[in-house]
Amino acid sequence: MNDKSYEMFKNSTIDEIVKTLDEELQKRNESPIWKLKVVPFSRAVLSVLIPLRDNNMLFTPEGDYVDELTPELFFRWNDFVSLKTLAFTIQKSNEAGELLRTKLDSSTCQEYKNIDLGELGDYLGANNVNLDNEFLDFPISAYNLHQGVSNVIKSLL
């Protein structure tokens, strides 16, 4: 990871980050499947992480507070199981009006503002993730595909 990547995740908008990834992807000789997956997947993940970053409420998949969005945190949430958990955490938080399932202090969690799950929900639903029942598994092929997508993204940064 280069310093530019850290600065980008720390300060840039979703559109700026996705544009950078897309531009880097276009420079590479990657398979067309990756070109179809990297940008929508990145946009879906960032559609939740950027609002959390901007409200100083970032957390790890284990629920621990993190003070800035880094490429490493982004990749931790790229794990498809973690991403599904994030979607349900935000859904439940939106319903409760406070950030749930984290180890952030209570006063911070109560300042939570709803996050639009449209992009992430559409992406997960299109990849056979049951959005009604958190405890139902998704096909292992979806998990494996997204490991590949995450690896391509790592190579771009």
C-alpha positions as CSV (number, residue, x, y, z in Angstrom):
1,M,0.0,0.0,0.0
2,N,1.3,3.4,-0.8
3,D,0.9,6.7,1.1
4,K,-1.5,7.9,-1.5
5,S,-3.9,5.0,-0.8
6,Y,-3.9,5.8,2.9
7,E,-4.6,9.5,2.3
8,M,-7.4,8.6,-0.2
9,F,-9.2,6.4,2.3
10,K,-8.7,8.9,5.1
11,N,-10.1,11.9,3.2
12,S,-11.7,11.2,-0.2
13,T,-15.3,10.7,-1.2
14,I,-16.8,7.5,-2.4
15,D,-16.8,8.8,-6.0
16,E,-13.1,9.8,-5.7
17,I,-12.0,6.4,-4.3
18,V,-14.1,4.4,-6.8
19,K,-12.8,6.6,-9.7
20,T,-9.2,5.9,-8.6
21,L,-9.8,2.2,-8.4
22,D,-11.5,2.2,-11.8
23,E,-8.7,4.2,-13.4
24,E,-6.1,1.8,-12.0
25,L,-8.2,-1.2,-13.1
26,Q,-8.3,0.2,-16.7
27,K,-4.5,0.3,-16.8
28,R,-4.2,-3.4,-16.0
29,N,-4.7,-6.4,-18.1
30,E,-7.3,-8.0,-15.8
31,S,-10.0,-10.4,-16.8
32,P,-13.3,-8.7,-17.8
33,I,-15.1,-10.3,-14.8
34,W,-12.9,-8.3,-12.4
35,K,-13.8,-5.1,-14.3
36,L,-17.5,-5.9,-13.8
37,K,-17.1,-6.6,-10.0
38,V,-14.5,-4.3,-8.5
39,V,-16.2,-1.0,-8.9
40,P,-19.7,-2.0,-7.8
41,F,-18.3,-4.0,-4.9
42,S,-16.1,-1.2,-3.7
43,R,-18.9,1.3,-4.1
44,A,-21.2,-0.9,-2.0
45,V,-18.7,-1.3,0.8
46,L,-17.8,2.3,0.8
47,S,-21.4,3.4,0.9
48,V,-21.4,2.3,4.5
49,L,-17.8,2.9,5.6
50,I,-17.6,6.5,4.4
51,P,-20.6,7.7,6.4
52,L,-19.2,5.9,9.4
53,R,-15.8,7.5,8.8
54,D,-17.4,11.0,8.4
55,N,-19.3,10.6,11.7
56,N,-16.3,9.2,13.6
57,M,-18.0,5.9,14.2
58,L,-15.7,3.4,12.3
59,F,-15.3,0.0,13.9
60,T,-13.7,-3.3,13.1
61,P,-15.6,-6.5,12.3
62,E,-15.1,-7.3,16.0
63,G,-16.8,-4.1,17.0
64,D,-13.7,-2.2,18.2
65,Y,-13.4,1.6,17.5
66,V,-11.0,2.7,14.8
67,D,-10.1,6.4,14.4
68,E,-9.6,6.4,10.6
69,L,-10.5,4.5,7.5
70,T,-7.5,2.7,6.1
71,P,-7.0,0.3,3.2
72,E,-6.6,-2.5,5.8
73,L,-9.9,-1.7,7.5
74,F,-11.6,-1.6,4.1
75,F,-10.1,-5.0,3.3
76,R,-11.3,-6.4,6.6
77,W,-14.8,-5.4,5.7
78,N,-14.3,-6.9,2.1
79,D,-14.6,-10.3,3.7
80,F,-18.1,-11.4,2.5
81,V,-19.1,-12.8,5.9
82,S,-18.0,-9.6,7.6
83,L,-19.8,-7.5,5.0
84,K,-23.0,-9.3,5.5
85,T,-22.7,-8.8,9.3
86,L,-22.0,-5.1,8.7
87,A,-25.2,-4.8,6.6
88,F,-27.3,-6.3,9.4
89,T,-25.6,-4.2,12.0
90,I,-26.4,-1.0,10.1
91,Q,-29.9,-2.2,9.4
92,K,-30.6,-2.9,13.1
93,S,-28.9,0.4,14.0
94,N,-31.1,2.3,11.6
95,E,-34.1,0.7,13.2
96,A,-32.9,1.5,16.7
97,G,-31.7,5.0,16.0
98,E,-28.3,4.3,17.6
99,L,-25.2,2.3,16.6
100,L,-25.5,-1.2,17.8
101,R,-23.2,-4.3,18.1
102,T,-20.0,-2.3,18.6
103,K,-17.7,-1.5,21.5
104,L,-17.9,2.3,20.9
105,D,-18.9,4.3,23.9
106,S,-22.6,4.7,24.5
107,S,-22.7,8.5,24.0
108,T,-21.1,8.1,20.5
109,C,-23.5,5.3,19.6
110,Q,-26.5,7.5,20.5
111,E,-25.3,10.2,18.0
112,Y,-25.6,7.7,15.1
113,K,-27.4,8.9,12.0
114,N,-29.1,6.5,9.7
115,I,-27.1,5.2,6.8
116,D,-28.6,4.4,3.4
117,L,-28.3,0.6,2.8
118,G,-29.6,0.8,-0.8
119,E,-26.3,0.2,-2.6
120,L,-25.0,-2.4,-0.2
121,G,-28.3,-4.2,0.0
122,D,-28.7,-4.3,-3.8
123,Y,-25.2,-5.6,-4.1
124,L,-25.6,-8.3,-1.5
125,G,-29.0,-9.3,-2.8
126,A,-27.7,-9.6,-6.3
127,N,-25.1,-12.0,-4.9
128,N,-27.5,-14.4,-3.2
129,V,-27.3,-13.0,0.3
130,N,-30.6,-13.4,2.2
131,L,-31.4,-9.9,3.5
132,D,-34.3,-11.1,5.6
133,N,-32.6,-13.7,7.7
134,E,-29.1,-12.9,9.0
135,F,-28.4,-16.5,9.9
136,L,-28.9,-18.0,6.5
137,D,-25.7,-18.8,4.6
138,F,-25.0,-17.7,1.1
139,P,-23.4,-19.9,-1.5
140,I,-19.6,-20.6,-1.0
141,S,-19.1,-19.5,-4.6
142,A,-20.1,-16.0,-3.7
143,Y,-17.6,-16.0,-0.9
144,N,-14.8,-17.3,-3.1
145,L,-15.6,-14.8,-5.9
146,H,-15.3,-11.9,-3.5
147,Q,-12.0,-13.1,-2.1
148,G,-10.8,-12.8,-5.7
149,V,-12.4,-9.3,-6.0
150,S,-10.6,-8.2,-2.8
151,N,-7.3,-9.5,-4.1
152,V,-7.7,-7.5,-7.3
153,I,-8.5,-4.4,-5.3
154,K,-5.4,-5.0,-3.2
155,S,-3.3,-5.1,-6.3
156,L,-4.7,-1.7,-7.4
157,L,-3.7,0.1,-4.3
